[in-house]
Amino acid sequence: MVYNFTKMHGCGNDYIYFDCFKQTIDNPNKMSEKLSDRHFSIGGDGIVMICPSEVADAKMRMFNIDGSEGKMCGNAIRCVAKFLYERDICKKQKISIETLSGIKYLDLKVENEKVVLVTVDMGKAILKPAEIPAKFDGDTVVKEKMNVDGKDYQVTCVSMGNPHCIIFDETDPDDIEIEKIGPKFEKHEKFPEQVNTEFIKVIDEKTLKMRVWERGSGETLACGTGACASVVAAVLNGYCKKGEDVTVHLTGGDLIIKYTDDAVFMTGPAEVAFDGTVEY
């Protein structure tokens, strides 16, 4: 079969997008494994299917490099919104998108018929350990001691539709051996569904620097849900203030996150790299 695709990225978090209003994909798990290879195929952090929905303007399905399906992806959903608007599938500046973690609502900033920024209402942060899920006692996981590969860490855990473990350290995230320690967190027994791990340096009360290891994908240049979870964790730890914009510096670019009592809001860019066709 020959499939049409669009390569897109949000802050360097790149996926291969398929318009499933016009074509059908029967085996997205295996397709993601094959097409995500950066040496022998298109290359990306996974694939995204943009599908019809009975409850929203469209439905997003996202698959990681290892073929596992993700419940939510903050960078990908902004790209889906851009695709829907610019390809005339949904010509609205307020768009709803169905995901496995619920319906998300997005506001699009448009200039010259191009979507330049997208703000996503990511919903409320999940803090209860059983709902993250994370095997800790208590009502929240804030500054909890955890031993990973023989070293003690203080961790804060948050779910934004998928689980995140956040570590604050004065060490520059660029200096962390993330390829070594990332998998140890990802597959730790404390996280029955595995976990995304963010290593954070607090620059000031409105600025964080972040590096991320994502379950199923490894290190990525950006993670939207991870940036949201990190700002929530920073507020819980007293580093940032609730209700204020916080800039998160990721390896691939910046995201603006606001954590309120009602929801977490993420604002960032979405870019098209190129269109193509692939035989599979």
Stockholm file with secondary structure:
# STOCKHOLM 1.0

chainA/1-280         MVYNFTKMHGCGNDYIYFDCFKQTIDNPNKMSEKLSDRHFSIGGDGIVMICPSEVADAKMRMFNIDGSEGKMCGNAIRCVAKFLYERDICKKQKISIETLSGIKYLDLKVENEKVVLVTVDMGKAILKPAEIPAKFDGDTVVKEKMNVDGKDYQVTCVSMGNPHCIIFDETDPDDIEIEKIGPKFEKHEKFPEQVNTEFIKVIDEKTLKMRVWERGSGETLACGTGACASVVAAVLNGYCKKGEDVTVHLTGGDLIIKYTDDAVFMTGPAEVAFDGTVEY
#=GR chainA/1-280 SS CEEEEEEEEETTEEEEEEETTTCCCSCHHHHHHHHTCTTTSSCCSEEEEEECCSSSSEEEEEEETTSCEESCCHHHHHHHHHHHHHTTSSCCSEEEEEETTEEEEEEEEEETTEEEEEEEECCCCBCCGGGTTCCCSSSCEEEEEEEETTEEEEEEEEESSSEEEEEECSSCGGGSCHHHHHHHHHTCTTCTTCCEEEEEEEEETTEEEEEEEETTTEEESCCHHHHHHHHHHHHHTTSSCTTSEEEEEETTEEEEEEECSSCEEEEECCEEEEEEEEEC
#=GC SS_cons         CEEEEEEEEETTEEEEEEETTTCCCSCHHHHHHHHTCTTTSSCCSEEEEEECCSSSSEEEEEEETTSCEESCCHHHHHHHHHHHHHTTSSCCSEEEEEETTEEEEEEEEEETTEEEEEEEECCCCBCCGGGTTCCCSSSCEEEEEEEETTEEEEEEEEESSSEEEEEECSSCGGGSCHHHHHHHHHTCTTCTTCCEEEEEEEEETTEEEEEEEETTTEEESCCHHHHHHHHHHHHHTTSSCTTSEEEEEETTEEEEEEECSSCEEEEECCEEEEEEEEEC
//
